[in-house]
Amino acid sequence: HHLITTGAKHRPNSLAAMRRGWQNYRTWLLAIVFGMSFGVELTISNVIAPYFYDAFGLSLAKAGVVGSSFGLLNIFARSLGGFLSDQSATRFGMRGRLWTLYLMQISAGCLMIAFSRCTALSPAIGLLMTMALFVHTSKGAMFGIVPFVSKRALGVVGGTVLGVGALGSVVQQGIFLAISALAPPTVVSTDRLCLLIVGMMMVTVTLVLLPLVHFPAWGSLFQSAPSQLTFDRSLTDEIGYYISDYDEDEVRRGVHLEVAAFAVTSAETERHPSQRSMSGASLVDVKTDHEDEDDDEEEEEEELDEEEEIQEEGKVGAVRRRLTRSLSLEELPELPELIE
């Protein structure tokens, strides 16, 4: 609060951030894609123990152990997804992050399709564990991408992706209920049909929607980044992309500068390695002409303040010298008090 009242920090505009986050189409595409990983996790966690009980004749206790092992892999698999995303970005930039998510989630969907067709216990458990690894890794890879959608609306984008991802489970479990009501020849065949449909949804949604996520300076899955990148505040570079979340008045007041710093930093991590030479780009490159004028005025005011301080120091020095000449040696220790 003190920083805001003194002008050192700008008061955040939460409504503007929410509006910008929701207006960014990448938010919704990634949210729907995330529903095919996070939603699948929630769905499988609910149905897998009864499935092993009905399909393979396991006791409820053993079926519960098998079912809980699906979520247990979250301990390291989600972090593994983030690690793989970072490593791929080091070598290929943002396109590496997108490809990591793409391959992981499609693989998870294919494994679910195979799992739905499996009728032997041991292969089914192996497929379930492998599928769990890819599902959880996909979730970690997703949040290697989310922070770069909008710096200003990062919380809005992250919350929307998580919220819509949870709704994916509602849709998938609705499929289980609908098919069970419409086509109930046997419990096992119905569950297998539902698992097959969910697996096909994972593959289809990821195949169709993720390639549509495009970043102006970094490209997309099947489209490379622009060959010539600059820092001229155009929408084809990082600075222009992130500053576009602010209106002209906010830019004039310098509210965007923290985001501009993030844009310059992201260029070093998310561009392809062959395009990471920024040629001396810095925050100076993102200041507007109006900000340059403001800086000149501030410099003039600082110079005037310094001159006034020097003049004041000169007056104090003169007083000190006159007092020193008029005081006796015994009175010198009291000089500071006399000057005050």
C-alpha positions as CSV (number, residue, x, y, z in Angstrom):
1,H,0.0,0.0,0.0
2,H,2.8,2.4,0.8
3,L,4.4,1.8,-2.6
4,I,1.1,2.5,-4.3
5,T,0.4,5.7,-2.4
6,T,3.9,7.0,-3.0
7,G,3.7,6.3,-6.7
8,A,6.5,3.7,-6.7
9,K,4.1,1.0,-7.7
10,H,1.0,1.2,-9.8
11,R,-2.3,-0.1,-8.5
12,P,-3.3,-3.2,-10.4
13,N,-6.5,-3.1,-12.5
14,S,-8.0,-6.5,-11.8
15,L,-11.0,-6.1,-14.1
16,A,-8.8,-5.1,-17.1
17,A,-6.5,-8.1,-16.4
18,M,-9.5,-10.4,-16.3
19,R,-10.9,-8.9,-19.6
20,R,-7.5,-9.3,-21.3
21,G,-7.1,-12.8,-20.1
22,W,-10.5,-13.9,-21.3
23,Q,-10.1,-12.1,-24.6
24,N,-7.0,-14.1,-25.5
25,Y,-8.1,-17.1,-27.5
26,R,-5.1,-19.1,-26.4
27,T,-6.6,-19.2,-22.9
28,W,-9.6,-21.1,-24.1
29,L,-7.8,-23.4,-26.5
30,L,-5.4,-24.4,-23.8
31,A,-8.2,-24.8,-21.2
32,I,-10.1,-27.2,-23.5
33,V,-6.9,-29.2,-24.2
34,F,-6.2,-29.3,-20.5
35,G,-9.6,-30.8,-19.9
36,M,-8.4,-33.8,-21.8
37,S,-5.6,-34.4,-19.3
38,F,-6.8,-33.1,-15.9
39,G,-10.3,-34.1,-16.7
40,V,-9.2,-37.6,-17.6
41,E,-7.3,-37.8,-14.4
42,L,-10.4,-37.0,-12.3
43,T,-12.6,-39.3,-14.4
44,I,-10.2,-42.3,-14.2
45,S,-9.7,-41.8,-10.5
46,N,-13.5,-42.2,-10.0
47,V,-14.2,-45.2,-12.3
48,I,-11.0,-47.3,-12.4
49,A,-11.4,-49.3,-9.2
50,P,-15.0,-50.4,-10.0
51,Y,-13.8,-51.2,-13.5
52,F,-11.1,-53.6,-12.3
53,Y,-13.5,-55.1,-9.9
54,D,-16.1,-55.8,-12.6
55,A,-13.8,-56.5,-15.6
56,F,-11.0,-58.6,-14.0
57,G,-12.7,-60.0,-10.8
58,L,-10.3,-58.3,-8.4
59,S,-11.4,-57.8,-4.8
60,L,-12.5,-54.3,-3.8
61,A,-9.3,-53.9,-1.8
62,K,-7.0,-54.9,-4.6
63,A,-9.0,-52.9,-7.2
64,G,-8.6,-49.9,-4.9
65,V,-4.9,-50.3,-4.7
66,V,-4.6,-50.5,-8.5
67,G,-6.9,-47.5,-8.9
68,S,-5.0,-45.4,-6.3
69,S,-1.7,-46.1,-8.1
70,F,-3.0,-44.1,-11.1
71,G,-3.0,-40.9,-9.0
72,L,0.2,-41.8,-7.1
73,L,2.3,-41.2,-10.1
74,N,1.5,-37.5,-9.7
75,I,4.3,-37.4,-7.1
76,F,6.9,-37.0,-9.8
77,A,5.2,-37.2,-13.2
78,R,3.8,-33.7,-13.2
79,S,7.1,-32.2,-12.3
80,L,8.7,-34.4,-15.0
81,G,6.3,-32.8,-17.6
82,G,7.5,-29.3,-16.5
83,F,11.1,-30.4,-16.7
84,L,10.7,-31.8,-20.2
85,S,9.0,-28.7,-21.3
86,D,11.9,-26.5,-20.1
87,Q,14.4,-28.8,-21.7
88,S,12.6,-28.7,-25.0
89,A,12.4,-24.9,-24.8
90,T,16.1,-24.7,-24.3
91,R,16.7,-26.5,-27.6
92,F,13.7,-25.4,-29.7
93,G,12.0,-22.5,-27.9
94,M,8.2,-22.3,-27.5
95,R,7.6,-24.7,-30.3
96,G,9.5,-27.3,-28.3
97,R,7.1,-26.8,-25.4
98,L,4.1,-27.2,-27.7
99,W,5.5,-30.3,-29.3
100,T,6.2,-31.8,-25.8
101,L,2.6,-31.3,-24.8
102,Y,1.3,-32.5,-28.2
103,L,3.2,-35.8,-28.1
104,M,2.6,-36.5,-24.5
105,Q,-1.2,-36.0,-24.6
106,I,-1.8,-37.9,-27.9
107,S,0.3,-40.8,-26.5
108,A,-1.9,-40.8,-23.4
109,G,-5.0,-40.9,-25.5
110,C,-3.7,-43.8,-27.6
111,L,-2.8,-45.7,-24.5
112,M,-6.3,-45.2,-23.1
113,I,-7.7,-46.6,-26.4
114,A,-5.5,-49.6,-26.0
115,F,-6.4,-50.0,-22.3
116,S,-10.1,-50.0,-23.2
117,R,-9.5,-53.0,-25.5
118,C,-7.3,-55.0,-23.1
119,T,-8.9,-58.1,-21.5
120,A,-5.9,-59.5,-19.6
121,L,-5.1,-58.2,-16.1
122,S,-1.3,-57.8,-16.2
123,P,-1.2,-56.0,-19.6
124,A,-4.1,-53.8,-18.4
125,I,-2.2,-52.7,-15.3
126,G,0.9,-52.0,-17.4
127,L,-1.1,-49.9,-19.8
128,L,-2.8,-48.1,-17.0
129,M,0.5,-47.1,-15.3
130,T,2.0,-46.0,-18.6
131,M,-1.1,-44.0,-19.5
132,A,-1.0,-42.4,-16.0
133,L,2.6,-41.4,-16.6
134,F,1.7,-39.6,-19.9
135,V,-1.5,-38.0,-18.5
136,H,0.3,-36.5,-15.5
137,T,3.3,-35.4,-17.6
138,S,0.9,-33.7,-20.0
139,K,-0.4,-31.6,-17.1
140,G,3.1,-30.4,-16.2
141,A,3.9,-29.7,-19.8
142,M,0.7,-27.5,-20.1
143,F,1.9,-25.2,-17.3
144,G,5.2,-24.8,-19.1
145,I,3.1,-22.9,-21.7
146,V,0.5,-21.1,-19.7
147,P,2.7,-18.4,-18.1
148,F,3.6,-17.1,-21.6
149,V,0.0,-16.5,-22.7
150,S,-0.3,-13.2,-20.9
151,K,2.0,-11.8,-18.3
152,R,-0.6,-9.2,-17.1
153,A,-3.4,-11.7,-16.8
154,L,-1.3,-14.7,-15.7
155,G,-3.6,-15.5,-12.7
156,V,-6.7,-15.3,-14.9
157,V,-5.3,-17.5,-17.6
158,G,-4.0,-20.1,-15.1
159,G,-7.3,-20.1,-13.2
160,T,-9.4,-20.5,-16.3
161,V,-7.3,-23.3,-17.6
162,L,-7.6,-25.2,-14.3
163,G,-11.4,-24.5,-14.0
164,V,-12.2,-25.5,-17.5
165,G,-9.9,-28.5,-17.1
166,A,-12.0,-29.7,-14.2
167,L,-15.2,-29.3,-16.3
168,G,-13.6,-31.8,-18.7
169,S,-14.2,-34.5,-16.1
170,V,-17.8,-33.5,-15.8
171,V,-18.3,-34.0,-19.5
172,Q,-16.5,-37.3,-19.6
173,Q,-18.3,-38.7,-16.6
174,G,-21.5,-37.5,-18.2
175,I,-20.6,-39.7,-21.2
176,F,-20.3,-42.7,-18.8
177,L,-23.7,-42.0,-17.3
178,A,-25.4,-41.4,-20.7
179,I,-24.0,-44.6,-22.3
180,S,-24.8,-46.6,-19.2
181,A,-28.4,-45.5,-19.4
182,L,-28.8,-45.8,-23.2
183,A,-26.9,-49.0,-23.9
184,P,-26.6,-51.3,-20.8
185,P,-26.0,-54.8,-22.2
186,T,-23.2,-55.5,-19.6
187,V,-21.4,-53.3,-17.2
188,V,-17.9,-54.3,-18.5
189,S,-18.7,-53.6,-22.2
190,T,-20.3,-50.3,-21.3
191,D,-17.2,-49.1,-19.3
192,R,-14.9,-50.2,-22.1
193,L,-16.9,-48.3,-24.7
194,C,-16.8,-45.2,-22.4
195,L,-13.0,-45.5,-22.0
196,L,-12.7,-45.9,-25.8
197,I,-14.7,-42.7,-26.4
198,V,-12.7,-40.7,-23.8
199,G,-9.4,-41.9,-25.3
200,M,-10.6,-40.9,-28.8
201,M,-11.7,-37.5,-27.4
202,M,-8.2,-37.0,-26.0
203,V,-6.5,-37.7,-29.3
204,T,-9.0,-35.7,-31.4
205,V,-9.2,-32.6,-29.3
206,T,-5.4,-32.4,-29.0
207,L,-4.8,-33.0,-32.7
208,V,-7.3,-30.3,-33.7
209,L,-7.0,-27.6,-31.1
210,L,-3.3,-27.5,-30.0
211,P,-2.0,-26.6,-33.5
212,L,-4.2,-23.5,-33.4
213,V,-2.2,-22.0,-30.5
214,H,0.1,-19.5,-32.2
215,F,2.5,-17.0,-30.7
216,P,3.4,-14.1,-33.1
217,A,7.2,-14.2,-32.3
218,W,7.5,-17.9,-31.7
219,G,5.2,-19.7,-34.1
220,S,3.1,-22.7,-33.5
221,L,3.3,-26.5,-33.8
222,F,3.3,-26.5,-37.6
223,Q,4.3,-22.9,-38.3
224,S,7.8,-21.6,-37.6
225,A,8.6,-18.2,-36.1
226,P,9.2,-15.1,-38.3
227,S,12.6,-15.1,-39.9
228,Q,13.2,-11.5,-38.9
229,L,12.4,-10.5,-35.3
230,T,12.8,-7.0,-33.9
231,F,12.0,-5.0,-30.8
232,D,10.0,-2.2,-32.4
233,R,6.7,-2.6,-30.4
234,S,5.0,-4.4,-33.4
235,L,2.8,-7.4,-32.7
236,T,5.4,-9.6,-34.4
237,D,7.7,-9.4,-31.4
238,E,7.5,-10.2,-27.7
239,I,7.3,-6.6,-26.5
240,G,4.5,-5.7,-28.8
241,Y,2.6,-8.9,-27.9
242,Y,2.7,-8.4,-24.1
243,I,2.3,-4.6,-24.2
244,S,-0.9,-5.1,-26.3
245,D,-2.6,-6.0,-23.0
246,Y,-2.4,-2.3,-21.9
247,D,-4.2,0.7,-23.3
248,E,-2.4,4.0,-24.4
249,D,-3.0,5.7,-21.1
250,E,-1.4,2.8,-19.1
251,V,1.6,2.8,-21.5
252,R,1.9,6.6,-21.0
253,R,2.0,6.1,-17.2
254,G,4.6,3.4,-17.5
255,V,2.3,0.6,-16.1
256,H,3.6,-1.7,-18.8
257,L,7.3,-1.6,-18.0
258,E,7.3,-4.6,-15.7
259,V,5.7,-6.7,-18.4
260,A,8.1,-5.3,-21.0
261,A,11.0,-6.6,-18.9
262,F,9.3,-10.0,-18.9
263,A,9.0,-9.8,-22.7
264,V,12.7,-9.1,-23.1
265,T,13.5,-12.0,-20.8
266,S,11.1,-14.4,-22.6
267,A,12.8,-13.7,-25.9
268,E,16.0,-15.3,-24.5
269,T,14.1,-18.5,-23.5
270,E,11.3,-19.0,-25.9
271,R,12.8,-18.0,-29.3
272,H,14.6,-20.7,-31.3
273,P,18.3,-20.7,-30.3
274,S,19.3,-19.3,-33.7
275,Q,17.1,-16.1,-33.0
276,R,18.0,-15.4,-29.4
277,S,20.5,-12.6,-30.1
278,M,18.7,-9.5,-29.0
279,S,21.3,-7.1,-30.4
280,G,21.4,-5.0,-27.2
281,A,17.6,-4.8,-26.7
282,S,16.6,-3.4,-23.3
283,L,13.9,-1.6,-21.6
284,V,15.0,1.5,-23.3
285,D,13.6,0.1,-26.5
286,V,10.1,-0.1,-25.1
287,K,9.7,3.4,-23.8
288,T,7.5,5.7,-25.7
289,D,8.3,9.3,-26.8
290,H,6.1,10.6,-24.1
291,E,8.1,8.6,-21.5
292,D,11.4,10.0,-22.9
293,E,10.0,13.5,-22.4
294,D,9.0,12.6,-18.8
295,D,12.5,11.2,-18.2
296,D,14.0,14.5,-19.4
297,E,11.8,16.5,-17.1
298,E,12.7,14.2,-14.2
299,E,16.4,14.7,-14.9
300,E,16.0,18.5,-15.0
301,E,14.1,18.4,-11.7
302,E,16.8,16.2,-10.1
303,E,19.5,18.6,-11.3
304,L,17.6,21.6,-9.8
305,D,17.2,19.6,-6.5
306,E,21.0,18.9,-6.5
307,E,21.8,22.6,-7.0
308,E,19.5,23.6,-4.2
309,E,21.1,21.1,-1.9
310,I,24.5,22.4,-2.8
311,Q,23.4,26.0,-2.1
312,E,21.9,24.9,1.3
313,E,25.1,23.1,2.1
314,G,27.1,26.2,1.3
315,K,24.9,28.3,3.6
316,V,25.4,25.8,6.4
317,G,29.1,25.8,5.8
318,A,29.3,29.6,6.0
319,V,27.3,29.6,9.3
320,R,29.6,26.9,10.6
321,R,32.7,28.9,9.8
322,R,31.3,32.1,11.3
323,L,30.3,30.3,14.5
324,T,33.6,28.5,14.7
325,R,35.5,31.9,14.5
326,S,33.3,33.4,17.2
327,L,33.3,30.5,19.7
328,S,35.9,29.6,22.2
329,L,37.5,26.1,22.2
330,E,35.4,25.1,25.2
331,E,32.2,25.8,23.3
332,L,33.1,23.8,20.1
333,P,31.5,20.5,21.3
334,E,28.2,22.3,21.3
335,L,28.5,23.5,17.7
336,P,26.1,21.0,16.1
337,E,23.3,22.1,18.5
338,L,24.0,25.7,17.8
339,I,23.8,25.2,14.0
340,E,20.5,23.4,14.4
